[in-house]
Amino acid sequence: MKVSVRKISEATGFSPATVSNALNYKKGVNAETAELVRSKAREMGYFETVGRISKIKFAMYKKDGTILEDTPFFPLMLKGIEEESRALGFELTVVNLERRNPDFDEQVRLLQNDQSSGVILLATEFVDEDISIIRNMNVPFVVIDYWVEDMSFDAVAATNQDSARMAVSYLISKGHRRIGYLAGNFRIKPFRARAAGVKIALEKCGIQFDKKRDEVILTANMDGAYRDMKEYLKTNPPLPTAFFADNDVIALGAMKAMAEKGIRVPEDVSIVGFDDVSFSSISSPPLTTMRVPKLELGRAAVRRLNDVIRDQDDIKIKVQMCTQFVERESVRDLNAG
């Protein structure tokens, strides 16, 4: 039997009007009272939604849009979400959660409390202080591209750390011993995981990484990475023989700046990217990279959300998609020379 507002009113001692306002995140209820009401509602099963969800909201969170607005990666993921939603009989809606918008808080509340919809939250631009958006979800949801160590929610992501380790190990196998890191200035969770993978690969082979010398921080989009790398190269720094870049757009922006400076890839400097966006195969030279299964990431998120809606259990799962190494022409084999 459905738990009613009146039953929650009787259990908490608050009036039905207060309970209703708290459950619908309306103004006029102080924060402590609202949390008490929602806590009791969860305890009583008010938010149980088995059999009533027919829609999926794909919510794209943008802190400033730096990463999401400059890559063809995410439209491909959306295609996977659309295809799997259709196959499973869900109606799909795309929602933009832009931190800069004046109605951001209201949009978040609607997302967290729409009992007719499950949510797939693309949290690529999340930083840890954004976690409250997830913690206050009152509907079934799955997060893409963000996770926490306590695994208190379902998440889908690429194998960021292992893939970066694999990429740097490849560079080492090609004879490179001074390897630099083109780091995105927006330190999202995937970038931090990739940085850890770089460190593991180098340490395993006894190669020291001088952060001041070998880490170049670049804006995490193509134009910004190009401008930043151009400024960096004006100082004529001694370059490593190879770079690993946090993603392809950073790599491609840096390659453009190097080409203008007369630095040849891969003859002078090798480079490996991450993602395998569509134009990586037609860059000059074509970029060696780690291919993320974009379509399958989207499909997997929908399948997991369907399980959460259907089963309503307390088990949380982190799905990791393995990347595929794509060898092209941007890395020089120093062993051959």
VOGU-3710 file (C-alpha; in Angstrom, 3 decimals, decimal comma):
1> mkvsvrkise> 0,000/0,000/0,000  1,302/3,447/-0,892  2,509/5,531/2,030  0,454/8,736/2,153  1,364/12,258/3,217  -1,114/11,894/6,074  0,652/8,781/7,389  3,996/10,614/7,311  2,295/13,542/9,079  1,089/11,222/11,839
11> atgfspatvs> 4,544/9,644/12,180  6,440/12,940/12,372  3,945/15,194/14,141  4,168/17,804/11,392  1,075/19,015/9,565  0,144/17,444/6,211  0,835/20,802/4,529  4,335/20,942/6,014  5,015/17,344/5,015  3,807/17,950/1,463
21> nalnykkgvn> 5,925/21,087/1,121  8,998/19,295/2,460  8,567/16,326/0,133  8,199/18,647/-2,857  11,087/20,909/-1,848  8,893/23,977/-1,597  9,967/27,112/0,194  8,749/27,900/3,699  9,999/24,749/5,480  13,221/25,080/7,433
31> aetaelvrsk> 16,043/22,763/6,427  16,052/20,687/9,616  12,305/20,013/9,472  12,468/19,185/5,766  15,255/16,673/6,305  13,397/15,015/9,198  10,309/14,645/7,019  12,226/13,251/4,037  14,199/10,881/6,274  10,993/9,483/7,764
41> aremgyfetv> 9,441/9,261/4,274  12,399/7,196/3,052  12,158/4,982/6,129  8,452/4,377/5,505  8,955/3,578/1,805  7,329/6,710/0,412  9,888/6,947/-2,369  9,512/3,339/-3,538  8,833/3,482/-7,250  8,625/-0,124/-8,461
51> griskikfam> 6,438/-0,446/-11,539  5,774/3,293/-11,896  8,821/4,503/-13,796  8,475/4,720/-17,557  10,924/7,549/-18,275  14,648/8,155/-18,098  16,165/11,578/-17,675  19,698/11,891/-19,007  21,080/14,842/-17,049  24,282/16,489/-18,271
61> ykkdgtiled> 25,913/18,411/-15,430  28,016/21,363/-16,543  30,125/23,265/-14,074  31,374/25,597/-16,796  31,093/23,449/-19,937  34,860/23,378/-20,523  34,965/19,650/-21,145  31,468/18,770/-22,344  31,155/21,486/-24,975  34,319/20,776/-26,989
71> tpffplmlkg> 34,263/17,092/-27,830  32,216/14,673/-29,958  32,662/12,058/-27,207  29,395/12,727/-25,375  26,973/12,780/-28,340  28,109/9,220/-29,101  27,402/8,212/-25,510  23,959/9,785/-25,792  23,298/7,701/-28,892  23,955/4,548/-26,852
81> ieeesralgf> 21,591/5,780/-24,137  18,891/6,524/-26,714  19,184/3,109/-28,372  19,079/1,123/-25,112  16,255/3,236/-23,642  14,170/2,551/-26,736  14,961/-1,159/-26,582  13,842/-1,359/-22,952  10,692/0,705/-23,479  11,709/3,905/-21,689
91> eltvvnlerr> 10,885/7,416/-22,844  14,077/9,496/-22,820  14,460/13,166/-21,915  17,724/15,120/-21,974  18,230/17,675/-19,200  21,027/20,241/-18,949  22,077/21,092/-15,404  24,213/24,200/-15,787  25,712/25,477/-12,552  25,796/29,015/-13,969
101> npdfdeqvrl> 22,035/29,178/-14,597  19,932/31,127/-12,060  17,376/28,296/-11,792  20,035/25,613/-11,224  18,900/24,699/-7,689  15,292/24,331/-8,796  16,314/22,143/-11,745  18,284/19,899/-9,391  15,347/19,559/-6,992  13,040/18,571/-9,842
111> lqndqssgvi> 15,552/15,969/-11,020  15,998/14,535/-7,534  12,281/14,187/-6,830  10,466/13,340/-10,074  8,970/9,995/-9,106  8,025/9,185/-12,710  11,633/9,058/-13,930  14,906/7,303/-13,327  18,053/9,385/-13,809  21,327/8,860/-15,628
121> llatefvded> 23,637/11,642/-14,467  26,628/12,505/-16,633  28,975/13,818/-13,942  32,164/14,324/-15,943  32,480/17,912/-14,704  31,722/16,993/-11,088  34,159/17,943/-8,365  33,818/16,498/-4,891  31,801/19,407/-3,472  29,047/18,566/-5,981
131> isiirnmnvp> 28,374/15,248/-4,257  25,270/16,628/-2,492  23,418/16,442/-5,821  23,887/12,686/-5,695  23,382/12,256/-1,953  19,934/13,867/-2,104  18,542/11,776/-4,965  15,107/10,328/-4,140  14,715/8,394/-7,390  16,646/5,491/-8,947
141> fvvidywved> 19,801/6,785/-10,635  23,136/5,822/-12,176  26,158/8,104/-12,499  28,510/8,188/-15,493  32,131/9,344/-15,219  32,228/9,982/-11,469  32,549/7,700/-8,472  33,529/7,749/-4,808  35,547/5,247/-2,871  32,688/4,167/-0,573
151> msfdavaatn> 30,658/3,153/-3,667  27,399/4,420/-2,194  25,780/4,714/-5,625  25,807/2,928/-8,978  28,373/4,216/-11,458  29,644/3,509/-14,966  33,085/4,642/-16,126  36,059/3,726/-18,284  39,120/2,050/-16,795  40,907/5,381/-16,494
161> qdsarmavsy> 43,817/4,450/-14,255  44,644/1,137/-15,903  44,314/2,625/-19,378  46,681/5,503/-18,649  49,138/3,027/-17,136  48,899/0,959/-20,328  49,500/4,017/-22,526  52,604/5,096/-20,607  53,895/1,519/-20,512  53,610/1,523/-24,306
171> liskghrrig> 55,749/4,664/-24,488  58,320/3,032/-22,220  58,345/-0,068/-24,436  59,204/2,229/-27,359  62,337/3,388/-25,553  61,075/6,619/-23,996  62,541/7,375/-20,568  61,607/11,009/-20,085  57,837/11,131/-20,397  55,819/14,280/-19,835
181> ylagnfrikp> 52,188/14,725/-18,840  49,783/17,140/-20,546  47,344/17,645/-17,672  43,914/19,206/-18,034  43,558/22,245/-15,784  40,078/21,125/-14,674  40,976/18,202/-12,380  37,945/16,017/-12,871  37,845/12,507/-11,439  38,848/10,723/-14,686
191> fraraagvki> 41,883/13,000/-15,100  43,005/12,342/-11,531  42,665/8,601/-12,103  44,705/8,875/-15,306  47,405/10,822/-13,449  47,622/7,967/-10,956  48,032/5,514/-13,844  50,889/7,584/-15,286  52,656/7,560/-11,923  52,229/3,792/-11,470
201> alekcgiqfd> 53,655/3,001/-14,923  56,707/5,204/-14,398  57,399/3,972/-10,870  57,129/0,349/-11,965  59,986/0,935/-14,415  62,048/3,042/-12,028  61,549/6,232/-14,029  61,412/9,455/-12,048  58,786/12,046/-12,875  59,770/15,660/-12,267
211> kkrdevilta> 56,428/17,417/-11,932  57,844/20,934/-12,238  59,752/20,018/-15,365  57,545/17,435/-17,083  53,923/18,340/-16,237  52,332/20,942/-18,488  48,916/22,164/-17,363  46,636/23,040/-20,266  43,040/24,195/-20,606  40,877/21,122/-21,134
221> nmdgayrdmk> 39,593/22,025/-24,595  41,302/22,208/-27,961  41,564/25,973/-28,400  42,627/26,493/-24,803  45,205/23,705/-24,931  46,608/25,203/-28,150  46,916/28,675/-26,607  48,426/27,414/-23,363  50,925/25,149/-25,111  51,895/27,988/-27,418
231> eylktnpplp> 52,675/30,184/-24,398  54,607/27,365/-22,719  56,740/26,778/-25,807  57,712/30,465/-25,972  60,095/29,767/-23,074  61,887/27,118/-25,177  61,726/24,493/-22,424  63,685/21,234/-22,771  60,964/18,840/-23,867  60,589/15,157/-22,973
241> taffadndvi> 60,731/12,640/-25,779  57,044/11,785/-25,256  53,870/13,107/-23,671  50,748/11,403/-22,346  47,725/13,719/-22,586  44,618/13,576/-20,376  42,431/13,450/-23,477  42,560/13,733/-27,242  41,422/17,345/-27,505  44,265/18,411/-25,202
251> algamkamae> 46,702/16,311/-27,242  45,503/17,757/-30,546  45,621/21,342/-29,296  49,174/20,795/-28,042  50,198/19,174/-31,347  48,997/22,238/-33,269  51,100/24,522/-31,056  54,133/22,278/-31,453  53,760/22,186/-35,229  53,727/26,001/-35,365
261> kgirvpedvs> 56,894/26,029/-33,273  58,590/23,637/-35,682  58,479/20,704/-33,265  57,698/17,545/-35,215  55,448/14,745/-33,990  56,654/12,041/-33,652  60,199/12,759/-34,864  60,953/15,239/-32,058  58,198/14,499/-29,537  55,800/11,559/-29,358
271> ivgfddvsfs> 52,291/11,870/-27,953  49,483/9,555/-26,804  45,927/10,737/-26,142  42,813/9,315/-24,508  39,208/8,819/-25,769  39,691/8,311/-29,541  37,418/11,121/-30,643  36,478/11,078/-34,315  39,073/13,554/-35,596  42,002/11,783/-33,874
281> sisspplttm> 42,273/9,461/-36,873  42,588/12,347/-39,339  44,967/14,616/-37,408  48,476/15,143/-38,695  49,917/12,753/-37,748  47,015/10,459/-36,771  46,937/10,221/-32,987  47,768/7,085/-31,001  45,189/6,906/-28,234  43,049/4,834/-25,866
291> rvpklelgra> 39,599/4,201/-27,352  36,757/4,504/-24,855  33,650/2,454/-25,820  31,327/5,447/-25,917  28,171/3,772/-27,204  28,524/0,867/-24,790  29,056/3,190/-21,815  25,665/4,719/-22,551  23,988/1,366/-23,071  25,475/-0,046/-19,872
301> avrrlndvir> 24,183/2,899/-17,848  20,638/2,302/-19,104  20,831/-1,432/-18,413  22,054/-0,819/-14,873  19,345/1,774/-14,249  16,750/-0,694/-15,476  18,051/-3,231/-12,946  17,918/-0,641/-10,144  14,329/0,275/-11,015  13,259/-3,357/-11,261
311> dqddikikvq> 15,077/-4,876/-8,303  15,111/-2,018/-5,776  17,931/-3,654/-3,799  20,743/-2,065/-1,786  23,574/-3,477/-3,881  25,673/-0,806/-5,577  27,738/-1,617/-8,641  30,593/0,189/-10,367  30,780/-0,905/-14,003  34,165/-0,307/-15,629
321> mctqfveres> 34,516/-0,427/-19,394  37,921/-1,458/-20,709  39,480/0,795/-23,320  41,113/-0,362/-26,542  44,618/0,718/-27,486  44,682/2,320/-30,944  48,166/2,566/-32,433  48,552/5,188/-35,131  51,498/7,403/-36,102  52,144/9,861/-33,257
331> vrdlnag> 54,725/7,763/-31,369  58,338/7,234/-32,464  60,056/3,947/-31,651  63,366/5,034/-30,150  64,538/1,419/-30,024  64,606/1,359/-33,822  67,121/4,183/-33,940
//
